[in-house]
Amino acid sequence: MRLFEEPYLDVNTAADWLDVEYATANRLVGRLEDDGLLEELTGNDRNRFYRASEIFEVINEPIDQLR
């Protein structure tokens, strides 16, 4: 549910949120990216930053469009 509060993250953030090791968080983030739930924004091989794009779009959509 943290993604609804903060739709941007890196692997270190995910590790902190989930209280898991970096390697575990990296695998989980990779799976979410493969499933299309996270979008990698930097294009880097290291120090990657992700966005939960669909969540980001919904929480930033004007209220009148949600009705």
mmCIF file of the N, C-alpha and C atoms, coordinates in Angstrom:
data_MODEL
# 
_entry.id   MODEL 
# 
loop_
_atom_site.group_PDB 
_atom_site.id 
_atom_site.type_symbol 
_atom_site.label_atom_id 
_atom_site.label_alt_id 
_atom_site.label_comp_id 
_atom_site.label_asym_id 
_atom_site.label_entity_id 
_atom_site.label_seq_id 
_atom_site.pdbx_PDB_ins_code 
_atom_site.Cartn_x 
_atom_site.Cartn_y 
_atom_site.Cartn_z 
_atom_site.occupancy 
_atom_site.B_iso_or_equiv 
_atom_site.pdbx_formal_charge 
_atom_site.auth_seq_id 
_atom_site.auth_comp_id 
_atom_site.auth_asym_id 
_atom_site.auth_atom_id 
_atom_site.pdbx_PDB_model_num 
ATOM 1   N N  . MET A 1 1  ? 0.806   -1.201 0.000   1.00 0.00 ? 1  MET A N  1 
ATOM 2   C CA . MET A 1 1  ? 0.000   0.000  0.000   1.00 0.00 ? 1  MET A CA 1 
ATOM 3   C C  . MET A 1 1  ? 0.850   1.267  0.000   1.00 0.00 ? 1  MET A C  1 
ATOM 4   N N  . ARG A 1 2  ? 2.106   1.141  0.325   1.00 0.00 ? 2  ARG A N  1 
ATOM 5   C CA . ARG A 1 2  ? 2.971   2.320  0.339   1.00 0.00 ? 2  ARG A CA 1 
ATOM 6   C C  . ARG A 1 2  ? 3.037   2.987  -1.026  1.00 0.00 ? 2  ARG A C  1 
ATOM 7   N N  . LEU A 1 3  ? 2.871   2.204  -2.098  1.00 0.00 ? 3  LEU A N  1 
ATOM 8   C CA . LEU A 1 3  ? 2.932   2.789  -3.438  1.00 0.00 ? 3  LEU A CA 1 
ATOM 9   C C  . LEU A 1 3  ? 1.836   3.822  -3.654  1.00 0.00 ? 3  LEU A C  1 
ATOM 10  N N  . PHE A 1 4  ? 0.719   3.710  -2.937  1.00 0.00 ? 4  PHE A N  1 
ATOM 11  C CA . PHE A 1 4  ? -0.330  4.710  -3.064  1.00 0.00 ? 4  PHE A CA 1 
ATOM 12  C C  . PHE A 1 4  ? 0.065   6.020  -2.394  1.00 0.00 ? 4  PHE A C  1 
ATOM 13  N N  . GLU A 1 5  ? 0.929   5.945  -1.416  1.00 0.00 ? 5  GLU A N  1 
ATOM 14  C CA . GLU A 1 5  ? 1.429   7.136  -0.739  1.00 0.00 ? 5  GLU A CA 1 
ATOM 15  C C  . GLU A 1 5  ? 2.636   7.716  -1.460  1.00 0.00 ? 5  GLU A C  1 
ATOM 16  N N  . GLU A 1 6  ? 3.497   6.831  -1.944  1.00 0.00 ? 6  GLU A N  1 
ATOM 17  C CA . GLU A 1 6  ? 4.746   7.219  -2.603  1.00 0.00 ? 6  GLU A CA 1 
ATOM 18  C C  . GLU A 1 6  ? 4.948   6.339  -3.833  1.00 0.00 ? 6  GLU A C  1 
ATOM 19  N N  . PRO A 1 7  ? 4.444   6.762  -4.993  1.00 0.00 ? 7  PRO A N  1 
ATOM 20  C CA . PRO A 1 7  ? 4.529   5.895  -6.178  1.00 0.00 ? 7  PRO A CA 1 
ATOM 21  C C  . PRO A 1 7  ? 5.906   5.850  -6.838  1.00 0.00 ? 7  PRO A C  1 
ATOM 22  N N  . TYR A 1 8  ? 6.896   6.484  -6.232  1.00 0.00 ? 8  TYR A N  1 
ATOM 23  C CA . TYR A 1 8  ? 8.275   6.437  -6.737  1.00 0.00 ? 8  TYR A CA 1 
ATOM 24  C C  . TYR A 1 8  ? 9.139   5.688  -5.739  1.00 0.00 ? 8  TYR A C  1 
ATOM 25  N N  . LEU A 1 9  ? 10.066  4.868  -6.241  1.00 0.00 ? 9  LEU A N  1 
ATOM 26  C CA . LEU A 1 9  ? 10.938  4.141  -5.337  1.00 0.00 ? 9  LEU A CA 1 
ATOM 27  C C  . LEU A 1 9  ? 12.177  3.644  -6.063  1.00 0.00 ? 9  LEU A C  1 
ATOM 28  N N  . ASP A 1 10 ? 13.164  3.282  -5.268  1.00 0.00 ? 10 ASP A N  1 
ATOM 29  C CA . ASP A 1 10 ? 14.321  2.537  -5.768  1.00 0.00 ? 10 ASP A CA 1 
ATOM 30  C C  . ASP A 1 10 ? 14.375  1.240  -4.973  1.00 0.00 ? 10 ASP A C  1 
ATOM 31  N N  . VAL A 1 11 ? 15.321  0.388  -5.272  1.00 0.00 ? 11 VAL A N  1 
ATOM 32  C CA . VAL A 1 11 ? 15.375  -0.918 -4.618  1.00 0.00 ? 11 VAL A CA 1 
ATOM 33  C C  . VAL A 1 11 ? 15.665  -0.765 -3.122  1.00 0.00 ? 11 VAL A C  1 
ATOM 34  N N  . ASN A 1 12 ? 16.493  0.185  -2.751  1.00 0.00 ? 12 ASN A N  1 
ATOM 35  C CA . ASN A 1 12 ? 16.766  0.399  -1.321  1.00 0.00 ? 12 ASN A CA 1 
ATOM 36  C C  . ASN A 1 12 ? 15.501  0.778  -0.571  1.00 0.00 ? 12 ASN A C  1 
ATOM 37  N N  . THR A 1 13 ? 14.678  1.618  -1.176  1.00 0.00 ? 13 THR A N  1 
ATOM 38  C CA . THR A 1 13 ? 13.405  2.001  -0.562  1.00 0.00 ? 13 THR A CA 1 
ATOM 39  C C  . THR A 1 13 ? 12.508  0.791  -0.402  1.00 0.00 ? 13 THR A C  1 
ATOM 40  N N  . ALA A 1 14 ? 12.409  -0.029 -1.446  1.00 0.00 ? 14 ALA A N  1 
ATOM 41  C CA . ALA A 1 14 ? 11.590  -1.242 -1.380  1.00 0.00 ? 14 ALA A CA 1 
ATOM 42  C C  . ALA A 1 14 ? 12.104  -2.164 -0.276  1.00 0.00 ? 14 ALA A C  1 
ATOM 43  N N  . ALA A 1 15 ? 13.407  -2.301 -0.151  1.00 0.00 ? 15 ALA A N  1 
ATOM 44  C CA . ALA A 1 15 ? 13.985  -3.146 0.897   1.00 0.00 ? 15 ALA A CA 1 
ATOM 45  C C  . ALA A 1 15 ? 13.601  -2.624 2.279   1.00 0.00 ? 15 ALA A C  1 
ATOM 46  N N  . ASP A 1 16 ? 13.645  -1.309 2.460   1.00 0.00 ? 16 ASP A N  1 
ATOM 47  C CA . ASP A 1 16 ? 13.251  -0.716 3.741   1.00 0.00 ? 16 ASP A CA 1 
ATOM 48  C C  . ASP A 1 16 ? 11.769  -0.934 4.015   1.00 0.00 ? 16 ASP A C  1 
ATOM 49  N N  . TRP A 1 17 ? 10.930  -0.674 3.024   1.00 0.00 ? 17 TRP A N  1 
ATOM 50  C CA . TRP A 1 17 ? 9.479   -0.833 3.189   1.00 0.00 ? 17 TRP A CA 1 
ATOM 51  C C  . TRP A 1 17 ? 9.119   -2.257 3.573   1.00 0.00 ? 17 TRP A C  1 
ATOM 52  N N  . LEU A 1 18 ? 9.784   -3.232 2.942   1.00 0.00 ? 18 LEU A N  1 
ATOM 53  C CA . LEU A 1 18 ? 9.434   -4.637 3.133   1.00 0.00 ? 18 LEU A CA 1 
ATOM 54  C C  . LEU A 1 18 ? 10.261  -5.325 4.220   1.00 0.00 ? 18 LEU A C  1 
ATOM 55  N N  . ASP A 1 19 ? 11.273  -4.612 4.723   1.00 0.00 ? 19 ASP A N  1 
ATOM 56  C CA . ASP A 1 19 ? 12.184  -5.156 5.727   1.00 0.00 ? 19 ASP A CA 1 
ATOM 57  C C  . ASP A 1 19 ? 12.814  -6.462 5.241   1.00 0.00 ? 19 ASP A C  1 
ATOM 58  N N  . VAL A 1 20 ? 13.391  -6.379 4.029   1.00 0.00 ? 20 VAL A N  1 
ATOM 59  C CA . VAL A 1 20 ? 14.084  -7.517 3.425   1.00 0.00 ? 20 VAL A CA 1 
ATOM 60  C C  . VAL A 1 20 ? 15.456  -7.061 2.949   1.00 0.00 ? 20 VAL A C  1 
ATOM 61  N N  . GLU A 1 21 ? 16.300  -8.017 2.611   1.00 0.00 ? 21 GLU A N  1 
ATOM 62  C CA . GLU A 1 21 ? 17.626  -7.713 2.077   1.00 0.00 ? 21 GLU A CA 1 
ATOM 63  C C  . GLU A 1 21 ? 17.498  -7.083 0.684   1.00 0.00 ? 21 GLU A C  1 
ATOM 64  N N  . TYR A 1 22 ? 18.549  -6.375 0.293   1.00 0.00 ? 22 TYR A N  1 
ATOM 65  C CA . TYR A 1 22 ? 18.582  -5.710 -1.012  1.00 0.00 ? 22 TYR A CA 1 
ATOM 66  C C  . TYR A 1 22 ? 18.318  -6.696 -2.151  1.00 0.00 ? 22 TYR A C  1 
ATOM 67  N N  . ALA A 1 23 ? 18.956  -7.857 -2.125  1.00 0.00 ? 23 ALA A N  1 
ATOM 68  C CA . ALA A 1 23 ? 18.816  -8.835 -3.212  1.00 0.00 ? 23 ALA A CA 1 
ATOM 69  C C  . ALA A 1 23 ? 17.366  -9.295 -3.358  1.00 0.00 ? 23 ALA A C  1 
ATOM 70  N N  . THR A 1 24 ? 16.701  -9.503 -2.246  1.00 0.00 ? 24 THR A N  1 
ATOM 71  C CA . THR A 1 24 ? 15.291  -9.908 -2.280  1.00 0.00 ? 24 THR A CA 1 
ATOM 72  C C  . THR A 1 24 ? 14.439  -8.788 -2.856  1.00 0.00 ? 24 THR A C  1 
ATOM 73  N N  . ALA A 1 25 ? 14.656  -7.571 -2.403  1.00 0.00 ? 25 ALA A N  1 
ATOM 74  C CA . ALA A 1 25 ? 13.910  -6.426 -2.917  1.00 0.00 ? 25 ALA A CA 1 
ATOM 75  C C  . ALA A 1 25 ? 14.171  -6.237 -4.410  1.00 0.00 ? 25 ALA A C  1 
ATOM 76  N N  . ASN A 1 26 ? 15.406  -6.450 -4.833  1.00 0.00 ? 26 ASN A N  1 
ATOM 77  C CA . ASN A 1 26 ? 15.751  -6.301 -6.242  1.00 0.00 ? 26 ASN A CA 1 
ATOM 78  C C  . ASN A 1 26 ? 14.968  -7.306 -7.097  1.00 0.00 ? 26 ASN A C  1 
ATOM 79  N N  . ARG A 1 27 ? 14.871  -8.541 -6.622  1.00 0.00 ? 27 ARG A N  1 
ATOM 80  C CA . ARG A 1 27 ? 14.087  -9.555 -7.350  1.00 0.00 ? 27 ARG A CA 1 
ATOM 81  C C  . ARG A 1 27 ? 12.611  -9.178 -7.399  1.00 0.00 ? 27 ARG A C  1 
ATOM 82  N N  . LEU A 1 28 ? 12.077  -8.711 -6.276  1.00 0.00 ? 28 LEU A N  1 
ATOM 83  C CA . LEU A 1 28 ? 10.665  -8.336 -6.227  1.00 0.00 ? 28 LEU A CA 1 
ATOM 84  C C  . LEU A 1 28 ? 10.362  -7.141 -7.128  1.00 0.00 ? 28 LEU A C  1 
ATOM 85  N N  . VAL A 1 29 ? 11.225  -6.150 -7.105  1.00 0.00 ? 29 VAL A N  1 
ATOM 86  C CA . VAL A 1 29 ? 11.044  -4.981 -7.978  1.00 0.00 ? 29 VAL A CA 1 
ATOM 87  C C  . VAL A 1 29 ? 11.126  -5.416 -9.440  1.00 0.00 ? 29 VAL A C  1 
ATOM 88  N N  . GLY A 1 30 ? 12.054  -6.302 -9.752  1.00 0.00 ? 30 GLY A N  1 
ATOM 89  C CA . GLY A 1 30 ? 12.172  -6.818 -11.111 1.00 0.00 ? 30 GLY A CA 1 
ATOM 90  C C  . GLY A 1 30 ? 10.905  -7.527 -11.563 1.00 0.00 ? 30 GLY A C  1 
ATOM 91  N N  . ARG A 1 31 ? 10.304  -8.296 -10.670 1.00 0.00 ? 31 ARG A N  1 
ATOM 92  C CA . ARG A 1 31 ? 9.056   -8.983 -11.014 1.00 0.00 ? 31 ARG A CA 1 
ATOM 93  C C  . ARG A 1 31 ? 7.930   -7.987 -11.247 1.00 0.00 ? 31 ARG A C  1 
ATOM 94  N N  . LEU A 1 32 ? 7.849   -6.962 -10.404 1.00 0.00 ? 32 LEU A N  1 
ATOM 95  C CA . LEU A 1 32 ? 6.821   -5.936 -10.598 1.00 0.00 ? 32 LEU A CA 1 
ATOM 96  C C  . LEU A 1 32 ? 7.038   -5.178 -11.902 1.00 0.00 ? 32 LEU A C  1 
ATOM 97  N N  . GLU A 1 33 ? 8.291   -4.954 -12.254 1.00 0.00 ? 33 GLU A N  1 
ATOM 98  C CA . GLU A 1 33 ? 8.597   -4.304 -13.530 1.00 0.00 ? 33 GLU A CA 1 
ATOM 99  C C  . GLU A 1 33 ? 8.200   -5.224 -14.692 1.00 0.00 ? 33 GLU A C  1 
ATOM 100 N N  . ASP A 1 34 ? 8.538   -6.495 -14.609 1.00 0.00 ? 34 ASP A N  1 
ATOM 101 C CA . ASP A 1 34 ? 8.177   -7.455 -15.656 1.00 0.00 ? 34 ASP A CA 1 
ATOM 102 C C  . ASP A 1 34 ? 6.662   -7.551 -15.832 1.00 0.00 ? 34 ASP A C  1 
ATOM 103 N N  . ASP A 1 35 ? 5.934   -7.437 -14.732 1.00 0.00 ? 35 ASP A N  1 
ATOM 104 C CA . ASP A 1 35 ? 4.470   -7.511 -14.780 1.00 0.00 ? 35 ASP A CA 1 
ATOM 105 C C  . ASP A 1 35 ? 3.821   -6.190 -15.210 1.00 0.00 ? 35 ASP A C  1 
ATOM 106 N N  . GLY A 1 36 ? 4.650   -5.161 -15.417 1.00 0.00 ? 36 GLY A N  1 
ATOM 107 C CA . GLY A 1 36 ? 4.131   -3.877 -15.871 1.00 0.00 ? 36 GLY A CA 1 
ATOM 108 C C  . GLY A 1 36 ? 3.593   -2.988 -14.770 1.00 0.00 ? 36 GLY A C  1 
ATOM 109 N N  . LEU A 1 37 ? 3.828   -3.341 -13.525 1.00 0.00 ? 37 LEU A N  1 
ATOM 110 C CA . LEU A 1 37 ? 3.340   -2.535 -12.411 1.00 0.00 ? 37 LEU A CA 1 
ATOM 111 C C  . LEU A 1 37 ? 4.290   -1.404 -12.046 1.00 0.00 ? 37 LEU A C  1 
ATOM 112 N N  . LEU A 1 38 ? 5.568   -1.583 -12.346 1.00 0.00 ? 38 LEU A N  1 
ATOM 113 C CA . LEU A 1 38 ? 6.558   -0.534 -12.139 1.00 0.00 ? 38 LEU A CA 1 
ATOM 114 C C  . LEU A 1 38 ? 7.220   -0.203 -13.461 1.00 0.00 ? 38 LEU A C  1 
ATOM 115 N N  . GLU A 1 39 ? 7.541   1.070  -13.628 1.00 0.00 ? 39 GLU A N  1 
ATOM 116 C CA . GLU A 1 39 ? 8.237   1.547  -14.824 1.00 0.00 ? 39 GLU A CA 1 
ATOM 117 C C  . GLU A 1 39 ? 9.593   2.102  -14.397 1.00 0.00 ? 39 GLU A C  1 
ATOM 118 N N  . GLU A 1 40 ? 10.658  1.600  -15.001 1.00 0.00 ? 40 GLU A N  1 
ATOM 119 C CA . GLU A 1 40 ? 12.001  2.094  -14.700 1.00 0.00 ? 40 GLU A CA 1 
ATOM 120 C C  . GLU A 1 40 ? 12.186  3.415  -15.428 1.00 0.00 ? 40 GLU A C  1 
ATOM 121 N N  . LEU A 1 41 ? 12.638  4.443  -14.728 1.00 0.00 ? 41 LEU A N  1 
ATOM 122 C CA . LEU A 1 41 ? 12.677  5.797  -15.280 1.00 0.00 ? 41 LEU A CA 1 
ATOM 123 C C  . LEU A 1 41 ? 14.047  6.272  -15.732 1.00 0.00 ? 41 LEU A C  1 
ATOM 124 N N  . THR A 1 42 ? 15.121  5.687  -15.211 1.00 0.00 ? 42 THR A N  1 
ATOM 125 C CA . THR A 1 42 ? 16.442  6.267  -15.457 1.00 0.00 ? 42 THR A CA 1 
ATOM 126 C C  . THR A 1 42 ? 17.134  5.746  -16.704 1.00 0.00 ? 42 THR A C  1 
ATOM 127 N N  . GLY A 1 43 ? 16.859  4.489  -17.072 1.00 0.00 ? 43 GLY A N  1 
ATOM 128 C CA . GLY A 1 43 ? 17.580  3.879  -18.183 1.00 0.00 ? 43 GLY A CA 1 
ATOM 129 C C  . GLY A 1 43 ? 18.969  3.413  -17.795 1.00 0.00 ? 43 GLY A C  1 
ATOM 130 N N  . ASN A 1 44 ? 19.295  3.500  -16.512 1.00 0.00 ? 44 ASN A N  1 
ATOM 131 C CA . ASN A 1 44 ? 20.608  3.086  -16.010 1.00 0.00 ? 44 ASN A CA 1 
ATOM 132 C C  . ASN A 1 44 ? 20.633  1.595  -15.693 1.00 0.00 ? 44 ASN A C  1 
ATOM 133 N N  . ASP A 1 45 ? 21.828  1.024  -15.665 1.00 0.00 ? 45 ASP A N  1 
ATOM 134 C CA . ASP A 1 45 ? 21.996  -0.348 -15.196 1.00 0.00 ? 45 ASP A CA 1 
ATOM 135 C C  . ASP A 1 45 ? 22.088  -0.392 -13.673 1.00 0.00 ? 45 ASP A C  1 
ATOM 136 N N  . ARG A 1 46 ? 22.506  0.712  -13.090 1.00 0.00 ? 46 ARG A N  1 
ATOM 137 C CA . ARG A 1 46 ? 22.629  0.828  -11.628 1.00 0.00 ? 46 ARG A CA 1 
ATOM 138 C C  . ARG A 1 46 ? 21.868  2.053  -11.170 1.00 0.00 ? 46 ARG A C  1 
ATOM 139 N N  . ASN A 1 47 ? 21.579  2.102  -9.882  1.00 0.00 ? 47 ASN A N  1 
ATOM 140 C CA . ASN A 1 47 ? 20.884  3.250  -9.292  1.00 0.00 ? 47 ASN A CA 1 
ATOM 141 C C  . ASN A 1 47 ? 19.583  3.566  -10.020 1.00 0.00 ? 47 ASN A C  1 
ATOM 142 N N  . ARG A 1 48 ? 18.835  2.529  -10.320 1.00 0.00 ? 48 ARG A N  1 
ATOM 143 C CA . ARG A 1 48 ? 17.578  2.690  -11.048 1.00 0.00 ? 48 ARG A CA 1 
ATOM 144 C C  . ARG A 1 48 ? 16.491  3.233  -10.134 1.00 0.00 ? 48 ARG A C  1 
ATOM 145 N N  . PHE A 1 49 ? 15.579  3.960  -10.735 1.00 0.00 ? 49 PHE A N  1 
ATOM 146 C CA . PHE A 1 49 ? 14.471  4.573  -10.021 1.00 0.00 ? 49 PHE A CA 1 
ATOM 147 C C  . PHE A 1 49 ? 13.202  4.186  -10.755 1.00 0.00 ? 49 PHE A C  1 
ATOM 148 N N  . TYR A 1 50 ? 12.158  3.860  -10.013 1.00 0.00 ? 50 TYR A N  1 
ATOM 149 C CA . TYR A 1 50 ? 10.938  3.328  -10.600 1.00 0.00 ? 50 TYR A CA 1 
ATOM 150 C C  . TYR A 1 50 ? 9.729   4.167  -10.215 1.00 0.00 ? 50 TYR A C  1 
ATOM 151 N N  . ARG A 1 51 ? 8.673   4.017  -11.039 1.00 0.00 ? 51 ARG A N  1 
ATOM 152 C CA . ARG A 1 51 ? 7.400   4.663  -10.738 1.00 0.00 ? 51 ARG A CA 1 
ATOM 153 C C  . ARG A 1 51 ? 6.293   3.650  -10.960 1.00 0.00 ? 51 ARG A C  1 
ATOM 154 N N  . ALA A 1 52 ? 5.338   3.643  -10.056 1.00 0.00 ? 52 ALA A N  1 
ATOM 155 C CA . ALA A 1 52 ? 4.119   2.864  -10.244 1.00 0.00 ? 52 ALA A CA 1 
ATOM 156 C C  . ALA A 1 52 ? 3.191   3.750  -11.082 1.00 0.00 ? 52 ALA A C  1 
ATOM 157 N N  . SER A 1 53 ? 3.339   3.672  -12.390 1.00 0.00 ? 53 SER A N  1 
ATOM 158 C CA . SER A 1 53 ? 2.727   4.634  -13.305 1.00 0.00 ? 53 SER A CA 1 
ATOM 159 C C  . SER A 1 53 ? 1.212   4.681  -13.218 1.00 0.00 ? 53 SER A C  1 
ATOM 160 N N  . GLU A 1 54 ? 0.559   3.528  -13.172 1.00 0.00 ? 54 GLU A N  1 
ATOM 161 C CA . GLU A 1 54 ? -0.907  3.535  -13.125 1.00 0.00 ? 54 GLU A CA 1 
ATOM 162 C C  . GLU A 1 54 ? -1.408  4.170  -11.834 1.00 0.00 ? 54 GLU A C  1 
ATOM 163 N N  . ILE A 1 55 ? -0.767  3.866  -10.728 1.00 0.00 ? 55 ILE A N  1 
ATOM 164 C CA . ILE A 1 55 ? -1.145  4.485  -9.456  1.00 0.00 ? 55 ILE A CA 1 
ATOM 165 C C  . ILE A 1 55 ? -0.883  5.972  -9.511  1.00 0.00 ? 55 ILE A C  1 
ATOM 166 N N  . PHE A 1 56 ? 0.273   6.362  -10.031 1.00 0.00 ? 56 PHE A N  1 
ATOM 167 C CA . PHE A 1 56 ? 0.617   7.777  -10.153 1.00 0.00 ? 56 PHE A CA 1 
ATOM 168 C C  . PHE A 1 56 ? -0.431  8.526  -10.966 1.00 0.00 ? 56 PHE A C  1 
ATOM 169 N N  . GLU A 1 57 ? -0.849  7.952  -12.088 1.00 0.00 ? 57 GLU A N  1 
ATOM 170 C CA . GLU A 1 57 ? -1.841  8.604  -12.943 1.00 0.00 ? 57 GLU A CA 1 
ATOM 171 C C  . GLU A 1 57 ? -3.180  8.747  -12.241 1.00 0.00 ? 57 GLU A C  1 
ATOM 172 N N  . VAL A 1 58 ? -3.610  7.717  -11.527 1.00 0.00 ? 58 VAL A N  1 
ATOM 173 C CA . VAL A 1 58 ? -4.898  7.773  -10.839 1.00 0.00 ? 58 VAL A CA 1 
ATOM 174 C C  . VAL A 1 58 ? -4.881  8.807  -9.722  1.00 0.00 ? 58 VAL A C  1 
ATOM 175 N N  . ILE A 1 59 ? -3.833  8.840  -8.907  1.00 0.00 ? 59 ILE A N  1 
ATOM 176 C CA . ILE A 1 59 ? -3.836  9.783  -7.794  1.00 0.00 ? 59 ILE A CA 1 
ATOM 177 C C  . ILE A 1 59 ? -3.617  11.227 -8.243  1.00 0.00 ? 59 ILE A C  1 
ATOM 178 N N  . ASN A 1 60 ? -3.145  11.406 -9.464  1.00 0.00 ? 60 ASN A N  1 
ATOM 179 C CA . ASN A 1 60 ? -2.966  12.762 -9.983  1.00 0.00 ? 60 ASN A CA 1 
ATOM 180 C C  . ASN A 1 60 ? -4.041  13.179 -10.967 1.00 0.00 ? 60 ASN A C  1 
ATOM 181 N N  . GLU A 1 61 ? -5.033  12.339 -11.167 1.00 0.00 ? 61 GLU A N  1 
ATOM 182 C CA . GLU A 1 61 ? -6.132  12.649 -12.063 1.00 0.00 ? 61 GLU A CA 1 
ATOM 183 C C  . GLU A 1 61 ? -7.080  13.622 -11.381 1.00 0.00 ? 61 GLU A C  1 
ATOM 184 N N  . PRO A 1 62 ? -7.556  14.622 -12.114 1.00 0.00 ? 62 PRO A N  1 
ATOM 185 C CA . PRO A 1 62 ? -8.526  15.555 -11.509 1.00 0.00 ? 62 PRO A CA 1 
ATOM 186 C C  . PRO A 1 62 ? -9.765  14.808 -11.026 1.00 0.00 ? 62 PRO A C  1 
ATOM 187 N N  . ILE A 1 63 ? -10.311 15.244 -9.906  1.00 0.00 ? 63 ILE A N  1 
ATOM 188 C CA . ILE A 1 63 ? -11.464 14.596 -9.279  1.00 0.00 ? 63 ILE A CA 1 
ATOM 189 C C  . ILE A 1 63 ? -12.650 14.491 -10.230 1.00 0.00 ? 63 ILE A C  1 
ATOM 190 N N  . ASP A 1 64 ? -12.918 15.519 -11.018 1.00 0.00 ? 64 ASP A N  1 
ATOM 191 C CA . ASP A 1 64 ? -14.092 15.475 -11.900 1.00 0.00 ? 64 ASP A CA 1 
ATOM 192 C C  . ASP A 1 64 ? -13.996 14.403 -12.972 1.00 0.00 ? 64 ASP A C  1 
ATOM 193 N N  . GLN A 1 65 ? -12.797 13.934 -13.298 1.00 0.00 ? 65 GLN A N  1 
ATOM 194 C CA . GLN A 1 65 ? -12.628 12.869 -14.294 1.00 0.00 ? 65 GLN A CA 1 
ATOM 195 C C  . GLN A 1 65 ? -12.851 11.491 -13.681 1.00 0.00 ? 65 GLN A C  1 
ATOM 196 N N  . LEU A 1 66 ? -12.870 11.386 -12.366 1.00 0.00 ? 66 LEU A N  1 
ATOM 197 C CA . LEU A 1 66 ? -13.056 10.097 -11.717 1.00 0.00 ? 66 LEU A CA 1 
ATOM 198 C C  . LEU A 1 66 ? -14.529 9.710  -11.614 1.00 0.00 ? 66 LEU A C  1 
ATOM 199 N N  . ARG A 1 67 ? -15.411 10.669 -11.817 1.00 0.00 ? 67 ARG A N  1 
ATOM 200 C CA . ARG A 1 67 ? -16.857 10.392 -11.676 1.00 0.00 ? 67 ARG A CA 1 
ATOM 201 C C  . ARG A 1 67 ? -17.428 9.756  -12.901 1.00 0.00 ? 67 ARG A C  1 
# 
